[in-house]
Amino acid sequence: MAELPFVFGTAFNDGTGVLQPDELPLSELIMGYWGAMALSGDPNGGGRAVWPAYDLSTETQLVLDLTTSTESAYKSAQCDFWDSLGP
């Protein structure tokens, strides 16, 4: 739920989730990815960093933060924990 202010660029009705000025570009970036995905089924385009297709062998992911980056096996220890709980 913490991502919703970034997706919609606004605070919650209760006043929480207010974005800081340095977070506004990230919000615009996320809105661009969501809009492109809704329009075409592909989040890429519009001059944004390329969102790589997921590949299990490299686990390459786009990390959306104040500085956007592409990482391999990002937070893999935490993800491996959740994977261990599945069937």
CYANA upper distance limits for C-alpha pairs under 8 A (distance plus 0.5 A):
  2 ALA  CA     17 GLY  CA      7.93
  3 GLU  CA      7 VAL  CA      6.78
  4 LEU  CA      8 PHE  CA      6.61
  4 LEU  CA      9 GLY  CA      8.43
  5 PRO  CA      9 GLY  CA      5.71
  5 PRO  CA     10 THR  CA      5.56
  5 PRO  CA     11 ALA  CA      6.02
  5 PRO  CA     12 PHE  CA      7.57
  5 PRO  CA     17 GLY  CA      6.29
  5 PRO  CA     18 VAL  CA      7.57
  5 PRO  CA     19 LEU  CA      7.49
  5 PRO  CA     27 SER  CA      8.13
  6 PHE  CA     10 THR  CA      7.71
  6 PHE  CA     19 LEU  CA      8.07
  6 PHE  CA     24 LEU  CA      8.34
  6 PHE  CA     26 LEU  CA      7.60
  6 PHE  CA     27 SER  CA      4.74
  6 PHE  CA     28 GLU  CA      8.07
  6 PHE  CA     30 ILE  CA      7.06
  6 PHE  CA     31 MET  CA      7.83
  7 VAL  CA     27 SER  CA      6.70
  7 VAL  CA     30 ILE  CA      6.36
  7 VAL  CA     31 MET  CA      5.82
  7 VAL  CA     34 TRP  CA      8.04
  8 PHE  CA     27 SER  CA      8.14
  8 PHE  CA     31 MET  CA      7.39
  9 GLY  CA     19 LEU  CA      8.17
  9 GLY  CA     24 LEU  CA      8.02
  9 GLY  CA     27 SER  CA      6.30
  9 GLY  CA     28 GLU  CA      7.78
  9 GLY  CA     31 MET  CA      8.25
 10 THR  CA     17 GLY  CA      8.04
 10 THR  CA     18 VAL  CA      7.17
 10 THR  CA     19 LEU  CA      7.72
 11 ALA  CA     15 GLY  CA      6.29
 11 ALA  CA     16 THR  CA      6.31
 11 ALA  CA     17 GLY  CA      5.24
 11 ALA  CA     18 VAL  CA      5.13
 11 ALA  CA     19 LEU  CA      7.57
 12 PHE  CA     16 THR  CA      5.93
 12 PHE  CA     17 GLY  CA      6.35
 12 PHE  CA     18 VAL  CA      8.06
 19 LEU  CA     23 GLU  CA      6.40
 19 LEU  CA     24 LEU  CA      7.13
 20 GLN  CA     24 LEU  CA      7.27
 22 ASP  CA     66 LEU  CA      8.01
 23 GLU  CA     27 SER  CA      6.85
 23 GLU  CA     66 LEU  CA      7.04
 24 LEU  CA     28 GLU  CA      6.76
 25 PRO  CA     29 LEU  CA      6.66
 25 PRO  CA     66 LEU  CA      8.41
 26 LEU  CA     30 ILE  CA      6.67
 26 LEU  CA     64 LEU  CA      7.97
 26 LEU  CA     65 ASP  CA      7.28
 26 LEU  CA     66 LEU  CA      6.53
 27 SER  CA     31 MET  CA      6.62
 28 GLU  CA     32 GLY  CA      6.64
 29 LEU  CA     33 TYR  CA      6.88
 29 LEU  CA     48 ARG  CA      7.79
 30 ILE  CA     34 TRP  CA      6.67
 30 ILE  CA     64 LEU  CA      8.43
 31 MET  CA     35 GLY  CA      6.41
 32 GLY  CA     36 ALA  CA      6.56
 32 GLY  CA     43 PRO  CA      8.29
 32 GLY  CA     46 GLY  CA      8.25
 33 TYR  CA     37 MET  CA      6.59
 33 TYR  CA     43 PRO  CA      5.21
 33 TYR  CA     44 ASN  CA      7.26
 34 TRP  CA     38 ALA  CA      6.62
 34 TRP  CA     43 PRO  CA      7.03
 35 GLY  CA     39 LEU  CA      6.57
 35 GLY  CA     43 PRO  CA      8.05
 36 ALA  CA     40 SER  CA      6.38
 36 ALA  CA     41 GLY  CA      7.49
 36 ALA  CA     42 ASP  CA      6.64
 36 ALA  CA     43 PRO  CA      5.36
 36 ALA  CA     44 ASN  CA      7.30
 36 ALA  CA     45 GLY  CA      7.95
 37 MET  CA     41 GLY  CA      4.90
 37 MET  CA     42 ASP  CA      5.15
 37 MET  CA     43 PRO  CA      4.83
 37 MET  CA     44 ASN  CA      8.24
 38 ALA  CA     42 ASP  CA      8.35
 43 PRO  CA     51 TRP  CA      7.28
 44 ASN  CA     48 ARG  CA      7.30
 44 ASN  CA     49 ALA  CA      8.03
 44 ASN  CA     50 VAL  CA      6.17
 44 ASN  CA     51 TRP  CA      6.55
 45 GLY  CA     50 VAL  CA      7.97
 49 ALA  CA     68 THR  CA      8.32
 50 VAL  CA     62 LEU  CA      8.49
 51 TRP  CA     61 GLN  CA      7.93
 51 TRP  CA     62 LEU  CA      6.25
 52 PRO  CA     60 THR  CA      7.44
 52 PRO  CA     61 GLN  CA      7.04
 52 PRO  CA     62 LEU  CA      7.36
 53 ALA  CA     60 THR  CA      8.37
 54 TYR  CA     59 GLU  CA      6.83
 54 TYR  CA     60 THR  CA      6.65
 54 TYR  CA     61 GLN  CA      7.27
 55 ASP  CA     59 GLU  CA      5.87
 55 ASP  CA     60 THR  CA      6.96
 58 THR  CA     72 SER  CA      6.56
 58 THR  CA     73 ALA  CA      7.39
 59 GLU  CA     72 SER  CA      5.78
 59 GLU  CA     73 ALA  CA      5.48
 59 GLU  CA     74 TYR  CA      8.17
 60 THR  CA     70 THR  CA      7.29
 60 THR  CA     71 GLU  CA      6.10
 60 THR  CA     72 SER  CA      4.77
 60 THR  CA     73 ALA  CA      6.83
 60 THR  CA     74 TYR  CA      8.22
 61 GLN  CA     70 THR  CA      6.13
 61 GLN  CA     71 GLU  CA      5.97
 61 GLN  CA     72 SER  CA      6.74
 61 GLN  CA     73 ALA  CA      8.08
 61 GLN  CA     74 TYR  CA      7.58
 62 LEU  CA     68 THR  CA      7.76
 62 LEU  CA     69 SER  CA      6.45
 62 LEU  CA     70 THR  CA      5.03
 62 LEU  CA     71 GLU  CA      6.94
 63 VAL  CA     68 THR  CA      6.16
 63 VAL  CA     69 SER  CA      5.74
 63 VAL  CA     70 THR  CA      6.32
 63 VAL  CA     71 GLU  CA      7.30
 64 LEU  CA     68 THR  CA      5.43
 64 LEU  CA     69 SER  CA      7.45
 65 ASP  CA     69 SER  CA      8.48
 75 LYS  CA     79 CYS  CA      6.92
 76 SER  CA     80 ASP  CA      6.31
 77 ALA  CA     81 PHE  CA      6.92
 78 GLN  CA     82 TRP  CA      7.30
 79 CYS  CA     83 ASP  CA      6.64
 80 ASP  CA     84 SER  CA      6.61
 81 PHE  CA     85 LEU  CA      7.44
 82 TRP  CA     86 GLY  CA      7.73
